[in-house]
Amino acid sequence: MTTVVVMAKECRPGRVKTRLHPPFTLEEAARIAEASLGDTIATVTSLPVDRRVLCLDGDTAPLMPTGWEVHAQTAGGLDERIAAALDACTGPTLLVGMDTPQLRPSDLALLTDWPDDVDAWLGPASDGGYWALALREPHGDVVRGVPMSRGDTGAEQRRRLRAAGLRVGMLPVLTDIDDVAALRAVEPFLADGHLARVLRETA
């Protein structure tokens, strides 16, 4: 694994995590999103990779650790934006979102010693989507046209990978914090990081 791309949205009130409102205010929901992104960035920073990229939908990026690159997402649907991010990379590449702050390096242990009989890795989400996609040779065409934000998104992405002749390995199932129920389900598994502190302050 040489490149990790984090797909992220600018954390402005009313623009992110609106399904957390209520019971959280829109400002609190934006803080939760920012904290979730912060925990994801911290985990990726700890990984032994050559390149770390924040691919941002928005105008203002958070303060990033040394060594990170920040690039704007392209226009279009999420499938097009993910595809463009992959096309901009060479060599083994992992793409993750910002909605799994419980992510730990151990969840990606299979990628550190990538076996010869796996061409792609998919990290399924509990809602039917996926939280991670890794490709030994990144090509956006394996994502373009995959319907996003649906209960069958993960299954369709896996089918597309296999249809492209790729041998697919599976990463652990994680939960995206898209709503309050998911946030509460994830909360016990958080390290004492950004999101844990924000949740204590907003309790």
C-alpha positions in Angstrom: 0.0 0.0 0.0 1.6 3.3 -1.1 -1.3 5.8 -1.3 -4.3 6.5 0.9 -7.0 8.9 -0.2 -9.6 10.2 2.2 -12.8 11.4 0.6 -14.2 14.3 2.7 -16.8 17.0 2.7 -16.2 20.5 4.2 -17.7 20.4 7.7 -20.0 23.4 7.6 -23.3 23.5 9.6 -26.2 22.5 7.4 -24.0 20.8 4.9 -22.8 17.7 6.7 -24.4 15.1 9.0 -27.8 16.8 8.8 -29.5 13.5 9.7 -28.1 14.0 13.2 -30.4 17.0 13.6 -32.3 16.6 15.9 -31.3 15.8 18.6 -28.0 17.6 17.8 -28.0 21.1 16.4 -26.7 21.7 13.0 -23.6 23.3 14.5 -23.1 20.2 16.7 -23.6 17.9 13.8 -20.9 19.8 11.9 -18.5 19.4 14.9 -19.2 15.7 14.9 -18.4 15.5 11.2 -15.2 17.5 11.8 -14.2 15.2 14.7 -14.9 12.1 12.7 -12.7 13.4 9.9 -10.0 14.3 12.4 -10.0 10.8 13.8 -9.8 9.3 10.3 -6.9 11.6 9.4 -5.1 10.6 12.6 -5.4 6.9 11.8 -4.2 7.4 8.2 -1.3 9.5 9.4 -0.2 6.5 11.5 -0.1 4.1 8.5 3.2 3.2 6.9 2.3 4.6 3.4 4.2 6.8 1.0 1.4 9.3 0.1 -1.6 10.6 1.9 -4.3 12.7 0.1 -7.3 14.5 1.4 -9.8 14.8 -1.5 -12.1 17.6 -0.4 -15.6 18.6 -1.5 -15.6 22.2 -0.4 -13.5 25.3 -0.1 -11.8 25.1 3.3 -9.7 22.1 4.4 -9.0 21.4 8.0 -5.5 21.9 9.3 -3.6 18.9 8.1 -0.5 17.1 9.5 2.8 17.5 7.7 3.1 15.5 4.5 -0.5 15.5 3.4 -1.7 16.7 0.1 -5.1 18.4 -0.3 -6.9 18.2 -3.7 -10.4 19.3 -4.7 -13.0 16.7 -5.7 -14.2 16.9 -9.2 -17.7 17.7 -10.2 -20.4 15.0 -10.7 -21.9 12.3 -8.6 -20.0 10.4 -5.9 -19.1 7.6 -8.2 -17.5 10.1 -10.6 -15.6 11.8 -7.8 -14.3 8.6 -6.4 -13.3 7.4 -9.9 -11.4 10.7 -10.6 -9.6 10.4 -7.3 -8.5 6.8 -8.2 -7.5 7.9 -11.7 -5.1 10.5 -10.2 -3.2 7.8 -8.3 -0.6 5.2 -9.4 0.4 2.0 -7.6 -1.5 0.3 -4.8 -4.1 2.8 -3.5 -6.6 2.7 -0.6 -9.6 5.0 -0.7 -11.6 5.6 2.5 -14.4 7.9 3.6 -14.7 10.2 6.7 -17.6 8.5 8.4 -15.9 5.6 10.2 -13.9 7.3 13.0 -13.7 3.9 14.8 -11.3 2.8 12.0 -8.0 1.4 13.4 -4.8 0.4 11.6 -5.6 -3.2 12.6 -8.7 -3.0 10.3 -6.3 -2.5 7.4 -3.7 -5.1 8.5 -4.5 -7.2 5.4 -3.3 -4.4 3.2 0.2 -4.1 4.8 1.2 -7.5 3.3 -0.9 -7.5 0.2 -1.1 -11.1 -1.0 -0.4 -11.9 -4.7 -3.8 -13.5 -5.2 -5.8 -10.3 -4.3 -6.2 -7.4 -6.8 -8.7 -5.3 -4.8 -10.0 -5.0 -1.3 -13.5 -3.9 -0.3 -14.6 -2.8 3.1 -18.3 -3.2 3.5 -20.5 -1.0 5.6 -23.3 -2.3 7.8 -25.8 -0.2 5.8 -25.0 -2.0 2.5 -22.5 0.6 1.2 -18.8 0.4 1.6 -16.2 2.4 3.7 -13.0 1.4 1.8 -11.9 0.4 -1.6 -8.3 -0.6 -2.4 -6.9 -1.4 -5.8 -3.5 -2.7 -6.7 -3.8 -0.8 -9.9 -6.2 2.1 -9.5 -8.7 2.6 -12.3 -11.8 4.8 -11.9 -13.8 2.8 -14.4 -14.5 0.1 -11.9 -16.5 2.7 -9.9 -18.1 4.9 -12.5 -21.8 4.0 -12.8 -22.0 2.2 -9.5 -25.2 3.5 -7.7 -24.2 5.2 -4.5 -25.9 5.6 -1.1 -28.1 2.6 -1.6 -28.5 -0.6 0.3 -26.9 -2.6 -2.5 -24.0 -0.2 -3.3 -21.4 -2.5 -1.7 -22.8 -5.6 -3.4 -22.8 -3.8 -6.8 -19.3 -2.5 -6.3 -18.1 -6.0 -5.5 -19.9 -7.3 -8.6 -18.2 -4.6 -10.8 -14.8 -5.5 -9.4 -15.3 -9.1 -10.2 -16.7 -8.3 -13.6 -13.4 -6.5 -14.3 -11.6 -9.7 -13.6 -10.3 -8.6 -10.3 -9.8 -11.0 -7.4 -11.5 -9.3 -4.4 -10.6 -9.6 -0.7 -12.9 -8.4 2.0 -12.0 -6.0 4.9 -14.0 -5.9 8.2 -17.5 -4.6 8.2 -17.8 -1.1 9.8 -20.6 1.2 10.5 -20.9 4.7 8.9 -22.1 7.3 11.4 -24.9 8.5 9.1 -27.6 8.9 11.8 -28.0 9.0 15.5 -28.6 5.2 15.9 -25.3 4.5 14.0 -23.4 7.1 16.0 -24.5 5.5 19.3 -23.6 2.1 17.9 -20.1 3.2 17.1 -19.5 5.3 20.2 -18.4 2.4 22.5 -15.6 1.5 19.9 -14.1 5.0 19.7 -10.6 5.7 20.9 -10.2 8.7 23.1 -9.8 11.0 20.1 -11.6 13.9 18.5 -15.0 12.5 18.3 -15.1 10.9 21.8 -14.2 14.4 23.2 -16.9 16.1 21.1 -19.6 13.6 22.2 -18.6 14.1 25.9 -19.0 17.9 25.4 -22.4 17.6 23.7 -23.9 15.0 25.9 
